[in-house]
Amino acid sequence: MTLSLTLAILWVFASTIVAFLPMERQLRPGGLLLIVAPLLIWALARDFGPVVGIIALGAFVSMYRNPLRYVWTRMRGNEFEESHGE
């Protein structure tokens, strides 16, 4: 098993654990995982090909859709309004 795959598996487990934390305790570890993800996706694509990289990117966007939406909204200079599925 390659280093990139091992680190990606550990990243998934870490993300799952962080998701179980109370919301106020998720910011730092979740932010770190958010920053590390593109490097892991690049490493997976380098080791296993672009199809695996695209699948990894899709999984990442699926897992981190709300934090990514927040970052995207703030980067555009808008205030973020949370929707609670209502």
C-alpha positions in Angstrom: 0.0 0.0 0.0 1.4 3.4 -1.0 2.0 6.2 1.4 -0.6 8.4 -0.3 -3.3 5.7 0.1 -2.4 5.1 3.8 -2.5 8.9 4.5 -5.8 9.2 2.6 -7.4 6.4 4.7 -6.2 8.0 7.9 -7.6 11.4 6.7 -11.0 9.8 6.2 -11.0 8.3 9.7 -9.8 11.6 11.2 -12.6 13.5 9.3 -15.2 11.1 10.6 -14.0 11.5 14.1 -14.0 15.3 13.8 -17.6 15.2 12.5 -18.6 13.6 15.8 -17.2 16.4 17.9 -19.4 19.2 19.1 -19.6 22.1 16.6 -17.5 24.5 18.6 -14.6 21.9 18.8 -14.6 21.1 15.1 -13.0 24.3 13.8 -9.3 23.7 14.2 -9.0 20.0 13.4 -11.6 20.4 10.5 -9.7 23.4 9.1 -6.4 21.4 9.2 -8.1 18.5 7.4 -9.6 20.9 4.9 -6.1 22.4 4.1 -4.4 19.0 3.9 -7.0 17.4 1.5 -5.8 19.0 -1.8 -2.3 17.6 -1.1 -3.7 14.1 -0.5 -5.9 14.3 -3.6 -2.9 15.3 -5.7 -0.8 12.5 -4.3 -3.5 10.0 -5.0 -3.9 11.2 -8.6 -0.1 11.1 -9.0 0.1 7.5 -7.7 -3.1 6.0 -9.1 -4.1 8.2 -12.1 -6.5 11.0 -12.8 -9.6 8.9 -12.4 -8.8 8.1 -8.8 -8.0 11.8 -8.3 -11.4 12.8 -9.6 -13.1 10.3 -7.4 -11.1 11.5 -4.4 -12.1 15.1 -5.2 -15.7 14.1 -5.4 -15.6 12.4 -2.1 -13.9 15.4 -0.5 -16.4 17.8 -1.9 -19.2 15.6 -0.7 -17.8 15.3 2.9 -16.9 19.0 3.2 -19.7 20.6 1.2 -20.8 23.0 4.0 -17.4 24.2 5.0 -16.5 24.7 1.3 -19.7 26.6 0.7 -18.9 28.8 3.7 -15.3 29.5 2.4 -16.6 30.2 -1.1 -19.2 32.6 0.2 -16.7 34.5 2.4 -14.2 34.7 -0.4 -16.8 36.4 -2.6 -17.3 39.0 0.2 -20.8 37.9 1.2 -22.2 37.0 4.5 -22.9 33.4 5.0 -26.5 32.4 5.8 -26.9 28.9 7.2 -29.8 26.9 5.8 -31.0 24.1 8.0 -32.9 22.2 5.3 -36.1 24.1 5.9 
